[in-house]
Amino acid sequence: MPGRFKLDENLPRDAEVLLRKAGHNVDTVLAERLGGEPDPTVLEAAKAEDRVLITLDLDFSDIRRYPPSDYPGIWVLRPSSQSIGSVAAMLGNALAVFETESAAHQLWIIEPRRVRIHE
């Protein structure tokens, strides 16, 4: 099932291309002119559009500040390097999990070799 994603400004353009090629509906923070806006503004925009936010920003992993149940989903990537290849590989792994697991109202911490899911 195709997902609806919003990419934070800290992700490479290749991430958008990868997700679109996989058949997902993708929007970006930069395309919406939200670059530089505070984290709550970015997350509320994703929520208003019913999109899972994908980011490298660890602040979004604070479940006390951003309870997963309040949002369509949050994916925080934790790559060993922020190279395009590393980010793309992690997104590929997350998409494999996404084929069988809903991201709705969950925080996914996506690491190089695993995906941790918090409700």
PyRosetta script that sets phi, psi and omega in degrees:
from pyrosetta import init, pose_from_sequence

init()
pose = pose_from_sequence("MPGRFKLDENLPRDAEVLLRKAGHNVDTVLAERLGGEPDPTVLEAAKAEDRVLITLDLDFSDIRRYPPSDYPGIWVLRPSSQSIGSVAAMLGNALAVFETESAAHQLWIIEPRRVRIHE")
pose.set_psi(1, 130.6)
pose.set_omega(1, 179.5)
pose.set_phi(2, -64.8)
pose.set_psi(2, 143.3)
pose.set_omega(2, 177.6)
pose.set_phi(3, -102.0)
pose.set_psi(3, 165.3)
pose.set_omega(3, 175.4)
pose.set_phi(4, -114.7)
pose.set_psi(4, 117.4)
pose.set_omega(4, -174.1)
pose.set_phi(5, -125.4)
pose.set_psi(5, 149.5)
pose.set_omega(5, 169.9)
pose.set_phi(6, -122.0)
pose.set_psi(6, 124.7)
pose.set_omega(6, -179.8)
pose.set_phi(7, -94.6)
pose.set_psi(7, 130.1)
pose.set_omega(7, 177.2)
pose.set_phi(8, -69.0)
pose.set_psi(8, 162.8)
pose.set_omega(8, -176.2)
pose.set_phi(9, -67.0)
pose.set_psi(9, -15.8)
pose.set_omega(9, -176.6)
pose.set_phi(10, -86.9)
pose.set_psi(10, 2.0)
pose.set_omega(10, 179.3)
pose.set_phi(11, -96.3)
pose.set_psi(11, 145.8)
pose.set_omega(11, 179.1)
pose.set_phi(12, -69.9)
pose.set_psi(12, 154.6)
pose.set_omega(12, 179.4)
pose.set_phi(13, -57.6)
pose.set_psi(13, -30.9)
pose.set_omega(13, 179.1)
pose.set_phi(14, -59.6)
pose.set_psi(14, -28.2)
pose.set_omega(14, 178.3)
pose.set_phi(15, -64.3)
pose.set_psi(15, -41.3)
pose.set_omega(15, 177.7)
pose.set_phi(16, -62.6)
pose.set_psi(16, -44.6)
pose.set_omega(16, -179.6)
pose.set_phi(17, -61.8)
pose.set_psi(17, -45.5)
pose.set_omega(17, 179.8)
pose.set_phi(18, -59.2)
pose.set_psi(18, -46.3)
pose.set_omega(18, -178.9)
pose.set_phi(19, -66.4)
pose.set_psi(19, -41.1)
pose.set_omega(19, 178.5)
pose.set_phi(20, -64.3)
pose.set_psi(20, -42.8)
pose.set_omega(20, 179.0)
pose.set_phi(21, -62.9)
pose.set_psi(21, -27.6)
pose.set_omega(21, 177.8)
pose.set_phi(22, -82.2)
pose.set_psi(22, 1.4)
pose.set_omega(22, 174.6)
pose.set_phi(23, 92.7)
pose.set_psi(23, 14.7)
pose.set_omega(23, -177.4)
pose.set_phi(24, -95.4)
pose.set_psi(24, 154.2)
pose.set_omega(24, 176.3)
pose.set_phi(25, -86.6)
pose.set_psi(25, 118.4)
pose.set_omega(25, -172.5)
pose.set_phi(26, -127.0)
pose.set_psi(26, 136.0)
pose.set_omega(26, 172.3)
pose.set_phi(27, -129.0)
pose.set_psi(27, 159.5)
pose.set_omega(27, -179.1)
pose.set_phi(28, -126.0)
pose.set_psi(28, 153.0)
pose.set_omega(28, 176.5)
pose.set_phi(29, -59.9)
pose.set_psi(29, -41.7)
pose.set_omega(29, -178.6)
pose.set_phi(30, -66.5)
pose.set_psi(30, -39.0)
pose.set_omega(30, 179.1)
pose.set_phi(31, -63.8)
pose.set_psi(31, -28.5)
pose.set_omega(31, 179.5)
pose.set_phi(32, -92.4)
pose.set_psi(32, 6.5)
pose.set_omega(32, -179.7)
pose.set_phi(33, 59.2)
pose.set_psi(33, 40.2)
pose.set_omega(33, 176.7)
pose.set_phi(34, -104.9)
pose.set_psi(34, 6.6)
pose.set_omega(34, 179.0)
pose.set_phi(35, -58.3)
pose.set_psi(35, 132.3)
pose.set_omega(35, 179.9)
pose.set_phi(36, 84.3)
pose.set_psi(36, -5.4)
pose.set_omega(36, 178.9)
pose.set_phi(37, -73.8)
pose.set_psi(37, 155.7)
pose.set_omega(37, 178.5)
pose.set_phi(38, -62.1)
pose.set_psi(38, 152.7)
pose.set_omega(38, -178.5)
pose.set_phi(39, -51.1)
pose.set_psi(39, -46.7)
pose.set_omega(39, -179.3)
pose.set_phi(40, -59.5)
pose.set_psi(40, -34.5)
pose.set_omega(40, 178.9)
pose.set_phi(41, -65.6)
pose.set_psi(41, -43.2)
pose.set_omega(41, 179.4)
pose.set_phi(42, -63.4)
pose.set_psi(42, -46.3)
pose.set_omega(42, -178.2)
pose.set_phi(43, -67.9)
pose.set_psi(43, -36.3)
pose.set_omega(43, 177.2)
pose.set_phi(44, -66.8)
pose.set_psi(44, -34.2)
pose.set_omega(44, 176.4)
pose.set_phi(45, -64.9)
pose.set_psi(45, -42.1)
pose.set_omega(45, 176.9)
pose.set_phi(46, -62.3)
pose.set_psi(46, -42.3)
pose.set_omega(46, -179.8)
pose.set_phi(47, -63.4)
pose.set_psi(47, -44.5)
pose.set_omega(47, -178.4)
pose.set_phi(48, -61.7)
pose.set_psi(48, -28.9)
pose.set_omega(48, -179.2)
pose.set_phi(49, -98.9)
pose.set_psi(49, 4.2)
pose.set_omega(49, -178.6)
pose.set_phi(50, 55.0)
pose.set_psi(50, 50.8)
pose.set_omega(50, -179.7)
pose.set_phi(51, -119.8)
pose.set_psi(51, 145.1)
pose.set_omega(51, 172.3)
pose.set_phi(52, -77.6)
pose.set_psi(52, 126.2)
pose.set_omega(52, 177.0)
pose.set_phi(53, -82.6)
pose.set_psi(53, 129.5)
pose.set_omega(53, 174.8)
pose.set_phi(54, -114.1)
pose.set_psi(54, 127.3)
pose.set_omega(54, -172.5)
pose.set_phi(55, -149.8)
pose.set_psi(55, 163.0)
pose.set_omega(55, 169.9)
pose.set_phi(56, -101.3)
pose.set_psi(56, -3.4)
pose.set_omega(56, -175.4)
pose.set_phi(57, -78.6)
pose.set_psi(57, 110.7)
pose.set_omega(57, -178.0)
pose.set_phi(58, -65.5)
pose.set_psi(58, -18.6)
pose.set_omega(58, 178.5)
pose.set_phi(59, -57.6)
pose.set_psi(59, -31.9)
pose.set_omega(59, -178.7)
pose.set_phi(60, -71.7)
pose.set_psi(60, -8.8)
pose.set_omega(60, 178.6)
pose.set_phi(61, -86.8)
pose.set_psi(61, 0.3)
pose.set_omega(61, 178.5)
pose.set_phi(62, -81.0)
pose.set_psi(62, 100.0)
pose.set_omega(62, -175.1)
pose.set_phi(63, -71.4)
pose.set_psi(63, -16.2)
pose.set_omega(63, 174.9)
pose.set_phi(64, -74.3)
pose.set_psi(64, -36.9)
pose.set_omega(64, -179.6)
pose.set_phi(65, -83.5)
pose.set_psi(65, -37.6)
pose.set_omega(65, -178.5)
pose.set_phi(66, -127.6)
pose.set_psi(66, 77.3)
pose.set_omega(66, -179.3)
pose.set_phi(67, -59.5)
pose.set_psi(67, 125.0)
pose.set_omega(67, -177.4)
pose.set_phi(68, -54.2)
pose.set_psi(68, -33.1)
pose.set_omega(68, -177.9)
pose.set_phi(69, -65.6)
pose.set_psi(69, -16.1)
pose.set_omega(69, -179.3)
pose.set_phi(70, -88.1)
pose.set_psi(70, -5.5)
pose.set_omega(70, -171.8)
pose.set_phi(71, -132.6)
pose.set_psi(71, 157.6)
pose.set_omega(71, 178.9)
pose.set_phi(72, -62.4)
pose.set_psi(72, -22.6)
pose.set_omega(72, 179.0)
pose.set_phi(73, 153.0)
pose.set_psi(73, 150.0)
pose.set_omega(73, 177.9)
pose.set_phi(74, -135.9)
pose.set_psi(74, 126.8)
pose.set_omega(74, 174.1)
pose.set_phi(75, -114.3)
pose.set_psi(75, 120.0)
pose.set_omega(75, 176.7)
pose.set_phi(76, -109.1)
pose.set_psi(76, 116.6)
pose.set_omega(76, 179.0)
pose.set_phi(77, -86.1)
pose.set_psi(77, 135.1)
pose.set_omega(77, 178.1)
pose.set_phi(78, -125.7)
pose.set_psi(78, 70.2)
pose.set_omega(78, -177.4)
pose.set_phi(79, -74.0)
pose.set_psi(79, 156.6)
pose.set_omega(79, 175.8)
pose.set_phi(80, -71.9)
pose.set_psi(80, -27.4)
pose.set_omega(80, 171.5)
pose.set_phi(81, -143.0)
pose.set_psi(81, 157.5)
pose.set_omega(81, -178.6)
pose.set_phi(82, -93.6)
pose.set_psi(82, 26.7)
pose.set_omega(82, 177.3)
pose.set_phi(83, -67.0)
pose.set_psi(83, 155.5)
pose.set_omega(83, 179.3)
pose.set_phi(84, -59.1)
pose.set_psi(84, -41.9)
pose.set_omega(84, 179.8)
pose.set_phi(85, -62.3)
pose.set_psi(85, -41.5)
pose.set_omega(85, -179.9)
pose.set_phi(86, -66.0)
pose.set_psi(86, -45.5)
pose.set_omega(86, 179.3)
pose.set_phi(87, -64.4)
pose.set_psi(87, -42.6)
pose.set_omega(87, 180.0)
pose.set_phi(88, -63.5)
pose.set_psi(88, -41.8)
pose.set_omega(88, 179.3)
pose.set_phi(89, -63.0)
pose.set_psi(89, -41.3)
pose.set_omega(89, 179.7)
pose.set_phi(90, -67.2)
pose.set_psi(90, -39.5)
pose.set_omega(90, 176.7)
pose.set_phi(91, -64.6)
pose.set_psi(91, -39.0)
pose.set_omega(91, 176.7)
pose.set_phi(92, -60.2)
pose.set_psi(92, -43.3)
pose.set_omega(92, 177.6)
pose.set_phi(93, -63.8)
pose.set_psi(93, -42.3)
pose.set_omega(93, 179.7)
pose.set_phi(94, -64.4)
pose.set_psi(94, -40.3)
pose.set_omega(94, 179.7)
pose.set_phi(95, -65.3)
pose.set_psi(95, -32.2)
pose.set_omega(95, 176.4)
pose.set_phi(96, -64.2)
pose.set_psi(96, -40.8)
pose.set_omega(96, 177.2)
pose.set_phi(97, -68.6)
pose.set_psi(97, -39.1)
pose.set_omega(97, -178.1)
pose.set_phi(98, -61.3)
pose.set_psi(98, -23.6)
pose.set_omega(98, 178.1)
pose.set_phi(99, -64.1)
pose.set_psi(99, -26.6)
pose.set_omega(99, -177.4)
pose.set_phi(100, -121.3)
pose.set_psi(100, -8.8)
pose.set_omega(100, -175.0)
pose.set_phi(101, -127.6)
pose.set_psi(101, 130.1)
pose.set_omega(101, 176.4)
pose.set_phi(102, -73.2)
pose.set_psi(102, 144.0)
pose.set_omega(102, 175.9)
pose.set_phi(103, -96.4)
pose.set_psi(103, -2.3)
pose.set_omega(103, -174.5)
pose.set_phi(104, -59.9)
pose.set_psi(104, 125.6)
pose.set_omega(104, 175.8)
pose.set_phi(105, 57.3)
pose.set_psi(105, 37.3)
pose.set_omega(105, 178.8)
pose.set_phi(106, -132.7)
pose.set_psi(106, 152.8)
pose.set_omega(106, 170.7)
pose.set_phi(107, -102.9)
pose.set_psi(107, 122.7)
pose.set_omega(107, 175.3)
pose.set_phi(108, -107.4)
pose.set_psi(108, 123.9)
pose.set_omega(108, 171.5)
pose.set_phi(109, -99.0)
pose.set_psi(109, 111.5)
pose.set_omega(109, -172.9)
pose.set_phi(110, -104.2)
pose.set_psi(110, 114.0)
pose.set_omega(110, -178.6)
pose.set_phi(111, -112.1)
pose.set_psi(111, 169.5)
pose.set_omega(111, -175.8)
pose.set_phi(112, -55.1)
pose.set_psi(112, -33.7)
pose.set_omega(112, -175.6)
pose.set_phi(113, -121.5)
pose.set_psi(113, 6.9)
pose.set_omega(113, 180.0)
pose.set_phi(114, -160.4)
pose.set_psi(114, 162.6)
pose.set_omega(114, 174.1)
pose.set_phi(115, -123.8)
pose.set_psi(115, 118.5)
pose.set_omega(115, 176.4)
pose.set_phi(116, -99.2)
pose.set_psi(116, 131.7)
pose.set_omega(116, -175.9)
pose.set_phi(117, -115.7)
pose.set_psi(117, 128.8)
pose.set_omega(117, 178.8)
pose.set_phi(118, -121.3)
pose.set_psi(118, 136.9)
pose.set_omega(118, 177.5)
pose.set_phi(119, -98.9)
pose.dump_pdb("model.pdb")
